[in-house]
Amino acid sequence: MMKNIANFLFEVGMLKKTPRTGYQFLGSGDESVAAHSFRTAVIGYVLATADPAADTQKVVLMCLFHDLPEARTGDHNYVNKRYVQVSEDKAASDLVKGLGFGDELLQLVREFNEAQTIEARLSKDADQLDLILELKGQKDLGNPYAGEWLSYAVKRLMSAGAKQLAGEILETDSTDWWFEKRTDWWVNGPENHSDT
């Protein structure tokens, strides 16, 4: 059993090396599947805590594991999916074989893909919101295609909370969280600045 877990954890590590492939078409940016899954899980937590009908833990786990099959299949963007059929379910089934918790992981991936439960819909929204955040950052850096892609990603959102958050993301400069433009800190340094 421990051997199967060790192999599983090595395989999960492949997601750190697996690039999200849409960026090659966007022309800027890059990200691993693991990095995407991490922020998706954080976004899922935020969305689920705002919805009393949702099981927050289930949403977080679904977000964390939704792209687990990509350790075997790689990431396939919207252009790839026009031509390549990927058996995500087979990849997920094979990946969790021999794990005591394998059935739970497989069910989370399947539920995510079916998008029938509130948790799955919130997880799907978290997945899109991560993309929206990435695209907004690229748009702020001057990529004109990112703005076009944003409109499609926003249309995929299902929940009112996700749509509201997307609206705020689109109105917020991606550097606002750290670049306080209305202070003299950037001129005078931390010792001599006044908050204005």
C-alpha positions in Angstrom: 0.0 0.0 0.0 2.8 2.5 0.9 4.5 1.7 -2.4 1.3 2.7 -4.3 1.1 5.9 -2.3 4.8 6.7 -3.0 4.2 6.2 -6.7 1.0 8.3 -6.6 2.9 11.2 -5.0 5.7 11.0 -7.6 3.0 11.1 -10.3 1.3 14.1 -8.7 4.6 15.8 -8.9 4.4 15.6 -12.7 1.7 18.3 -12.5 4.5 20.8 -11.4 6.2 20.0 -14.7 3.1 19.9 -16.9 2.5 23.2 -18.7 -0.9 24.7 -19.3 -0.9 24.7 -23.1 -3.2 27.6 -23.9 -0.5 30.1 -23.3 1.3 29.1 -26.5 -1.8 30.4 -28.4 -2.2 33.5 -26.2 1.4 34.4 -26.9 2.3 35.4 -23.3 2.3 33.9 -19.9 3.0 30.4 -18.6 1.9 28.2 -15.7 2.0 24.6 -14.6 -1.1 22.5 -14.0 0.0 22.3 -10.3 0.1 26.1 -9.9 -3.3 26.4 -11.6 -4.8 23.7 -9.3 -3.5 25.5 -6.2 -5.1 28.8 -6.9 -8.2 27.1 -8.2 -8.6 25.4 -4.8 -8.2 28.7 -3.0 -10.8 30.3 -5.3 -13.1 27.3 -4.7 -12.8 27.8 -0.9 -13.7 31.5 -1.3 -16.8 30.7 -3.5 -17.9 27.8 -1.2 -17.7 29.8 2.0 -20.0 32.4 0.5 -22.6 29.7 -0.4 -24.3 28.1 2.7 -25.6 25.2 0.5 -22.1 24.1 -0.6 -19.8 21.6 1.1 -16.7 23.7 1.3 -14.3 20.8 1.9 -15.7 19.0 -1.1 -15.3 22.0 -3.3 -11.7 22.5 -2.2 -10.8 18.9 -2.8 -12.6 18.9 -6.2 -10.6 22.0 -7.3 -7.4 20.5 -6.0 -7.8 17.2 -7.9 -9.8 18.2 -11.0 -6.8 18.1 -13.3 -5.1 15.1 -11.7 -5.5 13.0 -14.9 -3.3 15.5 -16.7 -0.3 13.9 -15.0 -0.9 11.2 -17.6 -2.6 13.0 -20.4 -1.0 16.4 -20.4 -3.1 19.6 -20.6 -5.2 20.0 -23.7 -6.4 23.4 -24.6 -9.5 24.3 -26.6 -7.6 24.1 -30.0 -6.2 20.6 -29.0 -9.6 19.4 -28.0 -10.9 20.0 -31.5 -8.7 17.2 -32.8 -7.6 15.0 -29.8 -9.8 12.8 -27.7 -8.5 12.2 -24.3 -9.8 9.5 -22.0 -9.6 11.5 -18.7 -11.7 8.9 -16.9 -9.4 6.0 -17.9 -6.4 8.1 -16.9 -8.0 8.9 -13.6 -9.0 5.3 -13.0 -5.5 4.0 -13.8 -3.9 6.7 -11.7 -5.8 5.9 -8.5 -5.6 2.1 -8.9 -4.4 0.4 -5.7 -4.9 3.5 -3.5 -7.1 3.2 -0.4 -8.5 6.7 -1.1 -8.6 6.1 -4.9 -12.4 5.7 -5.2 -12.9 9.1 -3.5 -10.4 10.9 -5.8 -12.0 9.2 -8.9 -15.5 10.3 -7.7 -14.3 13.9 -7.2 -12.9 14.0 -10.8 -16.0 12.5 -12.3 -18.3 14.8 -10.3 -16.3 17.8 -11.4 -16.6 16.8 -15.1 -20.3 16.1 -14.9 -21.0 19.5 -13.3 -24.4 18.4 -11.8 -23.9 19.3 -8.1 -23.5 22.7 -6.5 -20.0 21.7 -5.5 -19.0 20.8 -9.1 -20.5 24.0 -10.5 -18.6 26.1 -7.9 -15.4 24.1 -8.7 -15.9 24.7 -12.4 -16.4 28.4 -11.7 -13.2 28.4 -9.6 -11.4 26.8 -12.6 -12.6 29.6 -14.9 -11.9 32.3 -12.4 -8.3 31.2 -12.2 -8.1 31.6 -16.0 -9.8 35.0 -15.7 -7.2 36.2 -13.2 -4.4 35.0 -15.5 -5.9 36.6 -18.5 -6.6 39.9 -16.7 -2.9 39.9 -15.6 -1.8 39.4 -19.2 -4.2 42.0 -20.5 -2.8 44.5 -18.0 0.6 43.7 -19.4 -0.6 44.7 -22.9 -1.6 41.4 -24.5 -4.6 42.4 -26.7 -5.7 38.8 -27.2 -6.2 38.3 -23.4 -9.1 40.7 -23.5 -10.8 38.7 -26.2 -10.3 35.5 -24.4 -11.7 37.0 -21.2 -15.2 37.5 -22.7 -15.4 33.8 -23.4 -14.2 32.7 -20.0 -16.7 35.0 -18.2 -19.6 33.5 -20.3 -18.7 30.0 -18.9 -19.4 31.1 -15.3 -22.5 29.5 -13.7 -22.9 31.0 -10.2 -24.0 34.5 -9.2 -21.0 34.8 -6.8 -18.5 33.8 -9.5 -20.0 36.3 -12.0 -19.9 39.1 -9.4 -16.3 38.2 -8.5 -15.3 38.2 -12.2 -16.8 41.6 -12.6 -14.6 42.9 -9.8 -11.5 41.1 -11.2 -12.1 42.8 -14.6 -12.3 46.2 -12.9 -9.2 45.7 -10.7 -5.7 46.3 -11.9 -3.7 43.2 -11.3 -1.0 45.2 -9.5 -3.3 47.0 -7.1 -2.7 44.5 -4.2 0.9 45.5 -3.9 1.5 48.7 -5.9 0.0 51.5 -3.8 0.1 54.3 -6.4 -1.4 57.0 -4.2 1.5 57.1 -1.7 4.9 58.7 -1.8 6.5 55.5 -0.5 7.9 54.8 -4.0 9.7 58.1 -4.0 10.7 58.6 -0.4 11.0 55.0 0.9 9.5 53.5 4.0 11.0 55.9 6.6 9.8 59.1 5.0 6.5 58.3 3.5 3.1 59.6 4.4 -0.2 57.8 3.6 -2.3 60.0 1.4 
